[in-house]
Amino acid sequence: MGCIKITGLGRKEAMKYLEKNLSEYSSKFKDESEIISEVFTDVYNSKKPGEFSLKFMKECVKLIKEGGT
């Protein structure tokens, strides 16, 4: 789970963190299916993206550079 890796929190705490620091919508899907769209929205539409969004994007870039694994 990407948000657990980035936050270092357990699943329940990570969902609460997402609700507070990204969006309520992103925290409602247990499969994390909406996190990436909310992160992209934050990064590309905010004047000051959140810390979680920036860390998540770094992880995405890292995965792409490693061949998507």
PyMOL Python script that loads the backbone (N, CA, C, O; Angstrom):
from pymol import cmd

cmd.read_pdbstr("""\
ATOM      1  N   MET A   1       0.839  -1.179   0.000  1.00  0.00           N
ATOM      2  CA  MET A   1       0.000   0.000   0.000  1.00  0.00           C
ATOM      3  C   MET A   1       0.886   1.245   0.000  1.00  0.00           C
ATOM      4  O   MET A   1       1.651   1.460   0.940  1.00  0.00           O
ATOM      5  N   GLY A   2       0.788   2.053  -1.031  1.00  0.00           N
ATOM      6  CA  GLY A   2       1.628   3.231  -1.203  1.00  0.00           C
ATOM      7  C   GLY A   2       1.552   4.233  -0.072  1.00  0.00           C
ATOM      8  O   GLY A   2       2.573   4.768   0.360  1.00  0.00           O
ATOM      9  N   CYS A   3       0.337   4.492   0.414  1.00  0.00           N
ATOM     10  CA  CYS A   3       0.219   5.512   1.454  1.00  0.00           C
ATOM     11  C   CYS A   3       0.817   5.032   2.772  1.00  0.00           C
ATOM     12  O   CYS A   3       1.293   5.852   3.558  1.00  0.00           O
ATOM     13  N   ILE A   4       0.806   3.741   3.033  1.00  0.00           N
ATOM     14  CA  ILE A   4       1.431   3.210   4.250  1.00  0.00           C
ATOM     15  C   ILE A   4       2.948   3.353   4.148  1.00  0.00           C
ATOM     16  O   ILE A   4       3.607   3.730   5.117  1.00  0.00           O
ATOM     17  N   LYS A   5       3.491   3.054   2.986  1.00  0.00           N
ATOM     18  CA  LYS A   5       4.935   3.176   2.777  1.00  0.00           C
ATOM     19  C   LYS A   5       5.388   4.624   2.957  1.00  0.00           C
ATOM     20  O   LYS A   5       6.413   4.886   3.586  1.00  0.00           O
ATOM     21  N   ILE A   6       4.628   5.549   2.409  1.00  0.00           N
ATOM     22  CA  ILE A   6       5.005   6.955   2.467  1.00  0.00           C
ATOM     23  C   ILE A   6       4.809   7.548   3.857  1.00  0.00           C
ATOM     24  O   ILE A   6       5.657   8.303   4.334  1.00  0.00           O
ATOM     25  N   THR A   7       3.703   7.213   4.506  1.00  0.00           N
ATOM     26  CA  THR A   7       3.411   7.806   5.819  1.00  0.00           C
ATOM     27  C   THR A   7       4.049   7.062   6.976  1.00  0.00           C
ATOM     28  O   THR A   7       4.308   7.649   8.026  1.00  0.00           O
ATOM     29  N   GLY A   8       4.305   5.767   6.792  1.00  0.00           N
ATOM     30  CA  GLY A   8       4.839   4.960   7.886  1.00  0.00           C
ATOM     31  C   GLY A   8       3.782   4.600   8.918  1.00  0.00           C
ATOM     32  O   GLY A   8       4.107   4.147  10.015  1.00  0.00           O
ATOM     33  N   LEU A   9       2.517   4.802   8.565  1.00  0.00           N
ATOM     34  CA  LEU A   9       1.404   4.526   9.470  1.00  0.00           C
ATOM     35  C   LEU A   9       0.746   3.192   9.143  1.00  0.00           C
ATOM     36  O   LEU A   9       0.955   2.647   8.060  1.00  0.00           O
ATOM     37  N   GLY A  10      -0.038   2.671  10.061  1.00  0.00           N
ATOM     38  CA  GLY A  10      -0.859   1.500   9.794  1.00  0.00           C
ATOM     39  C   GLY A  10      -2.004   1.872   8.861  1.00  0.00           C
ATOM     40  O   GLY A  10      -2.234   3.051   8.593  1.00  0.00           O
ATOM     41  N   ARG A  11      -2.713   0.876   8.371  1.00  0.00           N
ATOM     42  CA  ARG A  11      -3.764   1.111   7.377  1.00  0.00           C
ATOM     43  C   ARG A  11      -4.833   2.106   7.849  1.00  0.00           C
ATOM     44  O   ARG A  11      -5.157   3.060   7.141  1.00  0.00           O
ATOM     45  N   LYS A  12      -5.371   1.877   9.038  1.00  0.00           N
ATOM     46  CA  LYS A  12      -6.439   2.733   9.547  1.00  0.00           C
ATOM     47  C   LYS A  12      -5.934   4.165   9.745  1.00  0.00           C
ATOM     48  O   LYS A  12      -6.615   5.122   9.376  1.00  0.00           O
ATOM     49  N   GLU A  13      -4.763   4.305  10.316  1.00  0.00           N
ATOM     50  CA  GLU A  13      -4.187   5.624  10.540  1.00  0.00           C
ATOM     51  C   GLU A  13      -3.845   6.310   9.225  1.00  0.00           C
ATOM     52  O   GLU A  13      -4.004   7.523   9.089  1.00  0.00           O
ATOM     53  N   ALA A  14      -3.370   5.522   8.248  1.00  0.00           N
ATOM     54  CA  ALA A  14      -3.029   6.081   6.935  1.00  0.00           C
ATOM     55  C   ALA A  14      -4.274   6.625   6.238  1.00  0.00           C
ATOM     56  O   ALA A  14      -4.206   7.659   5.574  1.00  0.00           O
ATOM     57  N   MET A  15      -5.400   5.946   6.379  1.00  0.00           N
ATOM     58  CA  MET A  15      -6.642   6.421   5.767  1.00  0.00           C
ATOM     59  C   MET A  15      -7.094   7.739   6.411  1.00  0.00           C
ATOM     60  O   MET A  15      -7.584   8.639   5.728  1.00  0.00           O
ATOM     61  N   LYS A  16      -6.925   7.836   7.721  1.00  0.00           N
ATOM     62  CA  LYS A  16      -7.255   9.088   8.407  1.00  0.00           C
ATOM     63  C   LYS A  16      -6.319  10.207   7.952  1.00  0.00           C
ATOM     64  O   LYS A  16      -6.737  11.350   7.767  1.00  0.00           O
ATOM     65  N   TYR A  17      -5.048   9.854   7.778  1.00  0.00           N
ATOM     66  CA  TYR A  17      -4.063  10.818   7.300  1.00  0.00           C
ATOM     67  C   TYR A  17      -4.452  11.333   5.910  1.00  0.00           C
ATOM     68  O   TYR A  17      -4.411  12.536   5.654  1.00  0.00           O
ATOM     69  N   LEU A  18      -4.825  10.422   5.025  1.00  0.00           N
ATOM     70  CA  LEU A  18      -5.242  10.824   3.674  1.00  0.00           C
ATOM     71  C   LEU A  18      -6.443  11.747   3.714  1.00  0.00           C
ATOM     72  O   LEU A  18      -6.501  12.743   2.993  1.00  0.00           O
ATOM     73  N   GLU A  19      -7.396  11.409   4.560  1.00  0.00           N
ATOM     74  CA  GLU A  19      -8.601  12.232   4.667  1.00  0.00           C
ATOM     75  C   GLU A  19      -8.238  13.659   5.077  1.00  0.00           C
ATOM     76  O   GLU A  19      -8.805  14.622   4.562  1.00  0.00           O
ATOM     77  N   LYS A  20      -7.311  13.784   5.985  1.00  0.00           N
ATOM     78  CA  LYS A  20      -6.926  15.102   6.485  1.00  0.00           C
ATOM     79  C   LYS A  20      -5.959  15.824   5.544  1.00  0.00           C
ATOM     80  O   LYS A  20      -6.062  17.039   5.375  1.00  0.00           O
ATOM     81  N   ASN A  21      -5.023  15.096   4.929  1.00  0.00           N
ATOM     82  CA  ASN A  21      -3.930  15.722   4.193  1.00  0.00           C
ATOM     83  C   ASN A  21      -4.028  15.654   2.677  1.00  0.00           C
ATOM     84  O   ASN A  21      -3.231  16.285   1.982  1.00  0.00           O
ATOM     85  N   LEU A  22      -4.983  14.908   2.154  1.00  0.00           N
ATOM     86  CA  LEU A  22      -5.156  14.853   0.707  1.00  0.00           C
ATOM     87  C   LEU A  22      -6.602  15.186   0.364  1.00  0.00           C
ATOM     88  O   LEU A  22      -6.894  16.268  -0.145  1.00  0.00           O
ATOM     89  N   SER A  23      -7.497  14.258   0.643  1.00  0.00           N
ATOM     90  CA  SER A  23      -8.928  14.519   0.452  1.00  0.00           C
ATOM     91  C   SER A  23      -9.736  13.414   1.110  1.00  0.00           C
ATOM     92  O   SER A  23      -9.267  12.285   1.252  1.00  0.00           O
ATOM     93  N   GLU A  24     -10.929  13.745   1.501  1.00  0.00           N
ATOM     94  CA  GLU A  24     -11.819  12.742   2.075  1.00  0.00           C
ATOM     95  C   GLU A  24     -12.092  11.643   1.039  1.00  0.00           C
ATOM     96  O   GLU A  24     -12.132  10.456   1.364  1.00  0.00           O
ATOM     97  N   TYR A  25     -12.278  12.068  -0.202  1.00  0.00           N
ATOM     98  CA  TYR A  25     -12.568  11.134  -1.289  1.00  0.00           C
ATOM     99  C   TYR A  25     -11.472  10.080  -1.426  1.00  0.00           C
ATOM    100  O   TYR A  25     -11.772   8.899  -1.600  1.00  0.00           O
ATOM    101  N   SER A  26     -10.219  10.488  -1.352  1.00  0.00           N
ATOM    102  CA  SER A  26      -9.113   9.544  -1.531  1.00  0.00           C
ATOM    103  C   SER A  26      -9.067   8.490  -0.445  1.00  0.00           C
ATOM    104  O   SER A  26      -8.532   7.404  -0.665  1.00  0.00           O
ATOM    105  N   SER A  27      -9.615   8.785   0.717  1.00  0.00           N
ATOM    106  CA  SER A  27      -9.546   7.851   1.840  1.00  0.00           C
ATOM    107  C   SER A  27     -10.697   6.850   1.861  1.00  0.00           C
ATOM    108  O   SER A  27     -10.718   5.968   2.719  1.00  0.00           O
ATOM    109  N   LYS A  28     -11.634   6.959   0.961  1.00  0.00           N
ATOM    110  CA  LYS A  28     -12.831   6.113   0.981  1.00  0.00           C
ATOM    111  C   LYS A  28     -12.673   4.784   0.231  1.00  0.00           C
ATOM    112  O   LYS A  28     -13.544   3.918   0.319  1.00  0.00           O
ATOM    113  N   PHE A  29     -11.573   4.618  -0.501  1.00  0.00           N
ATOM    114  CA  PHE A  29     -11.385   3.422  -1.308  1.00  0.00           C
ATOM    115  C   PHE A  29     -10.259   2.577  -0.734  1.00  0.00           C
ATOM    116  O   PHE A  29      -9.099   2.988  -0.759  1.00  0.00           O
ATOM    117  N   LYS A  30     -10.590   1.404  -0.218  1.00  0.00           N
ATOM    118  CA  LYS A  30      -9.595   0.543   0.421  1.00  0.00           C
ATOM    119  C   LYS A  30      -8.519   0.074  -0.550  1.00  0.00           C
ATOM    120  O   LYS A  30      -7.416  -0.275  -0.130  1.00  0.00           O
ATOM    121  N   ASP A  31      -8.834   0.061  -1.855  1.00  0.00           N
ATOM    122  CA  ASP A  31      -7.848  -0.384  -2.836  1.00  0.00           C
ATOM    123  C   ASP A  31      -6.958   0.755  -3.333  1.00  0.00           C
ATOM    124  O   ASP A  31      -6.154   0.559  -4.244  1.00  0.00           O
ATOM    125  N   GLU A  32      -7.094   1.926  -2.749  1.00  0.00           N
ATOM    126  CA  GLU A  32      -6.290   3.106  -3.084  1.00  0.00           C
ATOM    127  C   GLU A  32      -6.510   3.607  -4.511  1.00  0.00           C
ATOM    128  O   GLU A  32      -5.685   4.356  -5.035  1.00  0.00           O
ATOM    129  N   SER A  33      -7.587   3.212  -5.129  1.00  0.00           N
ATOM    130  CA  SER A  33      -7.804   3.528  -6.541  1.00  0.00           C
ATOM    131  C   SER A  33      -7.922   5.011  -6.846  1.00  0.00           C
ATOM    132  O   SER A  33      -7.701   5.417  -7.987  1.00  0.00           O
ATOM    133  N   GLU A  34      -8.255   5.815  -5.881  1.00  0.00           N
ATOM    134  CA  GLU A  34      -8.420   7.244  -6.149  1.00  0.00           C
ATOM    135  C   GLU A  34      -7.277   8.111  -5.624  1.00  0.00           C
ATOM    136  O   GLU A  34      -7.279   9.328  -5.815  1.00  0.00           O
ATOM    137  N   ILE A  35      -6.325   7.499  -4.979  1.00  0.00           N
ATOM    138  CA  ILE A  35      -5.222   8.285  -4.438  1.00  0.00           C
ATOM    139  C   ILE A  35      -4.430   8.956  -5.548  1.00  0.00           C
ATOM    140  O   ILE A  35      -4.134  10.148  -5.462  1.00  0.00           O
ATOM    141  N   ILE A  36      -4.086   8.214  -6.581  1.00  0.00           N
ATOM    142  CA  ILE A  36      -3.242   8.788  -7.630  1.00  0.00           C
ATOM    143  C   ILE A  36      -3.916   9.960  -8.329  1.00  0.00           C
ATOM    144  O   ILE A  36      -3.255  10.951  -8.639  1.00  0.00           O
ATOM    145  N   SER A  37      -5.219   9.867  -8.583  1.00  0.00           N
ATOM    146  CA  SER A  37      -5.896  10.989  -9.244  1.00  0.00           C
ATOM    147  C   SER A  37      -5.963  12.207  -8.329  1.00  0.00           C
ATOM    148  O   SER A  37      -5.845  13.342  -8.791  1.00  0.00           O
ATOM    149  N   GLU A  38      -6.150  11.974  -7.042  1.00  0.00           N
ATOM    150  CA  GLU A  38      -6.181  13.087  -6.096  1.00  0.00           C
ATOM    151  C   GLU A  38      -4.788  13.710  -5.946  1.00  0.00           C
ATOM    152  O   GLU A  38      -4.660  14.927  -5.812  1.00  0.00           O
ATOM    153  N   VAL A  39      -3.756  12.879  -5.969  1.00  0.00           N
ATOM    154  CA  VAL A  39      -2.381  13.385  -5.888  1.00  0.00           C
ATOM    155  C   VAL A  39      -2.067  14.232  -7.121  1.00  0.00           C
ATOM    156  O   VAL A  39      -1.535  15.336  -6.996  1.00  0.00           O
ATOM    157  N   PHE A  40      -2.391  13.723  -8.305  1.00  0.00           N
ATOM    158  CA  PHE A  40      -2.135  14.480  -9.534  1.00  0.00           C
ATOM    159  C   PHE A  40      -2.889  15.808  -9.511  1.00  0.00           C
ATOM    160  O   PHE A  40      -2.342  16.837  -9.908  1.00  0.00           O
ATOM    161  N   THR A  41      -4.117  15.793  -9.059  1.00  0.00           N
ATOM    162  CA  THR A  41      -4.901  17.026  -8.957  1.00  0.00           C
ATOM    163  C   THR A  41      -4.212  18.008  -8.025  1.00  0.00           C
ATOM    164  O   THR A  41      -4.101  19.194  -8.339  1.00  0.00           O
ATOM    165  N   ASP A  42      -3.752  17.525  -6.888  1.00  0.00           N
ATOM    166  CA  ASP A  42      -3.081  18.384  -5.921  1.00  0.00           C
ATOM    167  C   ASP A  42      -1.790  18.956  -6.498  1.00  0.00           C
ATOM    168  O   ASP A  42      -1.543  20.158  -6.403  1.00  0.00           O
ATOM    169  N   VAL A  43      -0.967  18.095  -7.095  1.00  0.00           N
ATOM    170  CA  VAL A  43       0.342  18.528  -7.601  1.00  0.00           C
ATOM    171  C   VAL A  43       0.202  19.505  -8.768  1.00  0.00           C
ATOM    172  O   VAL A  43       0.901  20.517  -8.820  1.00  0.00           O
ATOM    173  N   TYR A  44      -0.678  19.210  -9.680  1.00  0.00           N
ATOM    174  CA  TYR A  44      -0.758  20.019 -10.898  1.00  0.00           C
ATOM    175  C   TYR A  44      -1.763  21.165 -10.836  1.00  0.00           C
ATOM    176  O   TYR A  44      -1.772  22.009 -11.732  1.00  0.00           O
ATOM    177  N   ASN A  45      -2.602  21.222  -9.820  1.00  0.00           N
ATOM    178  CA  ASN A  45      -3.588  22.303  -9.735  1.00  0.00           C
ATOM    179  C   ASN A  45      -3.437  23.176  -8.502  1.00  0.00           C
ATOM    180  O   ASN A  45      -4.180  24.145  -8.344  1.00  0.00           O
ATOM    181  N   SER A  46      -2.504  22.860  -7.636  1.00  0.00           N
ATOM    182  CA  SER A  46      -2.315  23.656  -6.418  1.00  0.00           C
ATOM    183  C   SER A  46      -1.071  24.525  -6.551  1.00  0.00           C
ATOM    184  O   SER A  46      -0.081  24.131  -7.167  1.00  0.00           O
ATOM    185  N   LYS A  47      -1.144  25.687  -5.975  1.00  0.00           N
ATOM    186  CA  LYS A  47       0.044  26.540  -5.940  1.00  0.00           C
ATOM    187  C   LYS A  47       1.071  25.980  -4.968  1.00  0.00           C
ATOM    188  O   LYS A  47       2.275  26.181  -5.128  1.00  0.00           O
ATOM    189  N   LYS A  48       0.572  25.272  -3.952  1.00  0.00           N
ATOM    190  CA  LYS A  48       1.463  24.649  -2.962  1.00  0.00           C
ATOM    191  C   LYS A  48       0.945  23.248  -2.663  1.00  0.00           C
ATOM    192  O   LYS A  48       0.146  23.056  -1.746  1.00  0.00           O
ATOM    193  N   PRO A  49       1.410  22.257  -3.453  1.00  0.00           N
ATOM    194  CA  PRO A  49       0.967  20.876  -3.219  1.00  0.00           C
ATOM    195  C   PRO A  49       1.367  20.388  -1.830  1.00  0.00           C
ATOM    196  O   PRO A  49       2.359  20.838  -1.257  1.00  0.00           O
ATOM    197  N   GLY A  50       0.575  19.458  -1.305  1.00  0.00           N
ATOM    198  CA  GLY A  50       0.848  18.898   0.003  1.00  0.00           C
ATOM    199  C   GLY A  50       2.066  17.989   0.027  1.00  0.00           C
ATOM    200  O   GLY A  50       2.491  17.466  -1.003  1.00  0.00           O
ATOM    201  N   GLU A  51       2.610  17.813   1.206  1.00  0.00           N
ATOM    202  CA  GLU A  51       3.806  16.990   1.398  1.00  0.00           C
ATOM    203  C   GLU A  51       3.570  15.547   0.939  1.00  0.00           C
ATOM    204  O   GLU A  51       4.421  14.955   0.274  1.00  0.00           O
ATOM    205  N   PHE A  52       2.406  14.985   1.299  1.00  0.00           N
ATOM    206  CA  PHE A  52       2.115  13.619   0.884  1.00  0.00           C
ATOM    207  C   PHE A  52       2.095  13.506  -0.637  1.00  0.00           C
ATOM    208  O   PHE A  52       2.658  12.565  -1.196  1.00  0.00           O
ATOM    209  N   SER A  53       1.458  14.449  -1.305  1.00  0.00           N
ATOM    210  CA  SER A  53       1.355  14.412  -2.765  1.00  0.00           C
ATOM    211  C   SER A  53       2.729  14.438  -3.416  1.00  0.00           C
ATOM    212  O   SER A  53       2.985  13.695  -4.364  1.00  0.00           O
ATOM    213  N   LEU A  54       3.606  15.287  -2.914  1.00  0.00           N
ATOM    214  CA  LEU A  54       4.951  15.378  -3.483  1.00  0.00           C
ATOM    215  C   LEU A  54       5.739  14.087  -3.259  1.00  0.00           C
ATOM    216  O   LEU A  54       6.451  13.630  -4.153  1.00  0.00           O
ATOM    217  N   LYS A  55       5.614  13.501  -2.067  1.00  0.00           N
ATOM    218  CA  LYS A  55       6.298  12.230  -1.796  1.00  0.00           C
ATOM    219  C   LYS A  55       5.739  11.112  -2.671  1.00  0.00           C
ATOM    220  O   LYS A  55       6.492  10.281  -3.179  1.00  0.00           O
ATOM    221  N   PHE A  56       4.420  11.092  -2.846  1.00  0.00           N
ATOM    222  CA  PHE A  56       3.784  10.068  -3.678  1.00  0.00           C
ATOM    223  C   PHE A  56       4.267  10.183  -5.122  1.00  0.00           C
ATOM    224  O   PHE A  56       4.552   9.174  -5.767  1.00  0.00           O
ATOM    225  N   MET A  57       4.358  11.405  -5.623  1.00  0.00           N
ATOM    226  CA  MET A  57       4.834  11.609  -6.995  1.00  0.00           C
ATOM    227  C   MET A  57       6.279  11.141  -7.149  1.00  0.00           C
ATOM    228  O   MET A  57       6.636  10.561  -8.174  1.00  0.00           O
ATOM    229  N   LYS A  58       7.104  11.387  -6.146  1.00  0.00           N
ATOM    230  CA  LYS A  58       8.491  10.904  -6.199  1.00  0.00           C
ATOM    231  C   LYS A  58       8.527   9.386  -6.301  1.00  0.00           C
ATOM    232  O   LYS A  58       9.334   8.831  -7.047  1.00  0.00           O
ATOM    233  N   GLU A  59       7.658   8.715  -5.555  1.00  0.00           N
ATOM    234  CA  GLU A  59       7.585   7.250  -5.621  1.00  0.00           C
ATOM    235  C   GLU A  59       7.126   6.798  -7.008  1.00  0.00           C
ATOM    236  O   GLU A  59       7.631   5.804  -7.528  1.00  0.00           O
ATOM    237  N   CYS A  60       6.182   7.510  -7.608  1.00  0.00           N
ATOM    238  CA  CYS A  60       5.717   7.176  -8.964  1.00  0.00           C
ATOM    239  C   CYS A  60       6.858   7.293  -9.966  1.00  0.00           C
ATOM    240  O   CYS A  60       7.045   6.412 -10.805  1.00  0.00           O
ATOM    241  N   VAL A  61       7.618   8.378  -9.881  1.00  0.00           N
ATOM    242  CA  VAL A  61       8.758   8.583 -10.790  1.00  0.00           C
ATOM    243  C   VAL A  61       9.780   7.480 -10.597  1.00  0.00           C
ATOM    244  O   VAL A  61      10.321   6.949 -11.567  1.00  0.00           O
ATOM    245  N   LYS A  62      10.044   7.137  -9.354  1.00  0.00           N
ATOM    246  CA  LYS A  62      10.992   6.066  -9.047  1.00  0.00           C
ATOM    247  C   LYS A  62      10.542   4.742  -9.672  1.00  0.00           C
ATOM    248  O   LYS A  62      11.349   4.029 -10.268  1.00  0.00           O
ATOM    249  N   LEU A  63       9.268   4.419  -9.536  1.00  0.00           N
ATOM    250  CA  LEU A  63       8.743   3.180 -10.132  1.00  0.00           C
ATOM    251  C   LEU A  63       8.868   3.177 -11.646  1.00  0.00           C
ATOM    252  O   LEU A  63       9.216   2.156 -12.241  1.00  0.00           O
ATOM    253  N   ILE A  64       8.592   4.293 -12.260  1.00  0.00           N
ATOM    254  CA  ILE A  64       8.694   4.398 -13.720  1.00  0.00           C
ATOM    255  C   ILE A  64      10.144   4.191 -14.152  1.00  0.00           C
ATOM    256  O   ILE A  64      10.408   3.467 -15.111  1.00  0.00           O
ATOM    257  N   LYS A  65      11.073   4.817 -13.457  1.00  0.00           N
ATOM    258  CA  LYS A  65      12.484   4.685 -13.789  1.00  0.00           C
ATOM    259  C   LYS A  65      12.979   3.251 -13.599  1.00  0.00           C
ATOM    260  O   LYS A  65      13.894   2.804 -14.292  1.00  0.00           O
ATOM    261  N   GLU A  66      12.370   2.542 -12.661  1.00  0.00           N
ATOM    262  CA  GLU A  66      12.761   1.144 -12.397  1.00  0.00           C
ATOM    263  C   GLU A  66      12.037   0.168 -13.317  1.00  0.00           C
ATOM    264  O   GLU A  66      12.212  -1.043 -13.190  1.00  0.00           O
ATOM    265  N   GLY A  67      11.247   0.665 -14.218  1.00  0.00           N
ATOM    266  CA  GLY A  67      10.539  -0.203 -15.161  1.00  0.00           C
ATOM    267  C   GLY A  67       9.149  -0.584 -14.720  1.00  0.00           C
ATOM    268  O   GLY A  67       8.583  -1.544 -15.244  1.00  0.00           O
ATOM    269  N   GLY A  68       8.579   0.136 -13.775  1.00  0.00           N
ATOM    270  CA  GLY A  68       7.206  -0.104 -13.378  1.00  0.00           C
ATOM    271  C   GLY A  68       6.995  -1.272 -12.441  1.00  0.00           C
ATOM    272  O   GLY A  68       5.878  -1.776 -12.326  1.00  0.00           O
ATOM    273  N   THR A  69       8.039  -1.711 -11.774  1.00  0.00           N
ATOM    274  CA  THR A  69       7.891  -2.834 -10.855  1.00  0.00           C
ATOM    275  C   THR A  69       7.793  -2.389  -9.435  1.00  0.00           C
ATOM    276  O   THR A  69       7.664  -3.219  -8.535  1.00  0.00           O
TER     277      THR A  69
END
""", "prot")
cmd.dss("prot")
cmd.show_as("cartoon", "prot")
cmd.util.cbc("prot")
cmd.orient("prot")
